[in-house]
Every structure is written in C-alpha cells, then in structure tokens.
Amino acid sequence: MICSECGLVVGDRVIDVGSEWRTFSNEKSGVDPSRVGGPENPLLSGGDLSTIIGPGRGDASFDSFGVSKYQNRRNISSTDRALINAFREINTMADRINLPKTIVDRANNLFKQVHDGKNLKGRANDAIASACLYIACRQEGVPRTFKEICAVSKISKKEIGRCFKLILKALETSVDLITTADFMSRFCSNLGLPNSVQRAATHIARKAGELDIVSGRSPISVAAAAIYMASQASEDKRSQKEIGDIAGVADVTIRQSYKLMYPSAARLFPEDFKFATPIEFLPQM
C-alpha cells in the first residue's frame, strides 16, 4: 500500500479478510477446492477464522466403528454456535421485510452485548434476536411495528415486548418515541396512495396531536385513521379493512381514533387540499 502523494510505503503486506470471490462448491466432482471460508466476523471469538474439515475419503479418516475422527463441531464453541444461529435468524427476518444491512449489523451487535452480559438468562435466543431487530429498527430511524416483527419470526408479540423492555434496561440504552410520521410514508406507499393524500394524512395526524384530540391513542392507530380520513376525502378511497391490513391494526381501532378526529375534521385538513368529497359527506361512525 503506497501513498499517492509522497510515495511512502504504508504497508507491504495487506491481507484480504473477505470471502474468496470464486466458489467451487457446485462442481460436479463433489470436491470443494476453495481455499477460504466465510468472511471475517469480529463478533465471533477469533474473528470466525475457524477450520472447516472436509469429509473423510480414506480408511484413516474413520475409527473402527466407522465414525469420522475429525468433526467440525469440535472447532466451534457453544457460545459461537449460539451467536451464529442468532445472526442467521436476524438475517432471515431482515430479508423477509427488506431491511438494509446496517440494521442487521446493529441488531447483531445488540444480541452480542446481551449474550456476553448474560442479562436475559432463561429467555429464548429467537425471542432476544427478534427484540434486537425491533430495537435496531427504532434506533436506525426506520421503526417497524411489533406485529411486523412477529409476522417474520416464530415468537409472540408478548414475548418480544418483554425481551424489548429487558434489553433496554440491561444495556441502559433507549429508543426514540415513535410518531405517526415514522409510518405514514410506508403505509401510504403500500396502499398505492398519491403524494397529495400522504401529505394530507401527515398534516391531519400532526394537527390532531397538536390539538390533543387523540391523546392516549397509539401513533399507529392515529396514522391509520388519518389515512382513512384523507383517502375518503380524495378520489383514491381506501376502506378501513385495506388500511388495517397494511397498518396491522383492527378495523375497530381505526374507527375509535376516527371518531375522535371527525368532529374537528375542518381544522385538521391542510388549507390547499382539493376535496373530492366535502367534509360534511365524510363517513360518520
């Protein structure tokens, strides 16, 4: 490695810790001559530079009972095995809901801290992994609901919620409070609503909060009710069931928030909103 400015040799031996660019594992011969394993993982002991022993092919590789003398499980500690399984579970869940690698890395780091601190003994690793992914989403500014995490994991919402609180307490960390704006763009996009409706729904939800109309209601239910009100006033109408399926809330929850907002509808809409349906003709619950 040479400096491009002065020609100083910064390093004469650079090691690439990434995975080999070519794989031979699909060769028909059944022999895998690749020279390296997976990429280095700093979260595992030794950076995951463990040895993977190939299958034995001669008599010297087996004992008198026909059992292989060299087995890979002897090279991986129980701690690393638990971490590898958890990292795989986090990566699988993230893939299902299209989360970027930055969130996966943060969730892996959170799980590593919890596992090393032994703060959640007795809790299933899958539940801890799900809670770590939920926290990582919140900390990275792209929150997901508990129901969205439950949909891609094997753990109940109640158990993820318990682990979520325990992890925050154990690591002495915090997450920002979720707001209606955190979900509005994604919900409207999944519903196929135009930007004008999204802007109106965002304004309605924010104004409802400022006027203290929906105190005590969750931001997700308020966002869903605001989308319902904005869509009903536009040409792109969506039903409560359609919105509920996307937002992960029940129809009755949307109706309850909508009932609180409806009497003040005239004050909630932005001034430049073009009504396809006048306020007085909006659905009354």
C-alpha angles and dihedrals in degrees: 000000000000129000109245092212105051105008094243113159102236096178133358097191118049119177120207107218093186126105119276111269095228128054127200097186093109095056113129093229090073092231117119108206095175110136102214140039129223124322120285114277113200091195092068125073110267091012089279090288090146126146119252111207116213123224115284118248105181137060090255090066094063135058126229091278093054094252118140111254094211119053129177096224090071090065097054121069121223089248093055091044091055091047093048092051092048093048089050091051092049091049092049093050092046091051091053093057096034099247118169125247093254090067092046090052092049092048090050091051091049092051091048091053092048093046094048092047092050088218098144103047113169094027120115114254090228090058092048091048091051092049091048090053090050091050092046090054091051093047093048092053097248102098122190125200123251089247091056091053091045090052092062098037136060094235129098122247090243094055093046089051091052093049090046092059093043093050093050089051095044096048093038090229133131142207130219117259112261118243135193090256090064091067105026099086095047095044093049092046092051089049091051094238121158124247092256091062092044092052091048093049091049090050092047093051093046093047092048089055093048092051090047091235097137102037112159094022120117117252090239094057091045091051091049092049091047091051090049092051094046094046093048089054092050135061091256100072122183127190125236090249093053091050092043092053091054097041095042095235131120123256091244090055091055091048093052093054092042091053090057092049101042099076089057096041093120090060095044102058119085114253095242096051114127108223119215088177117033118236093249089060096050115118114278117212 
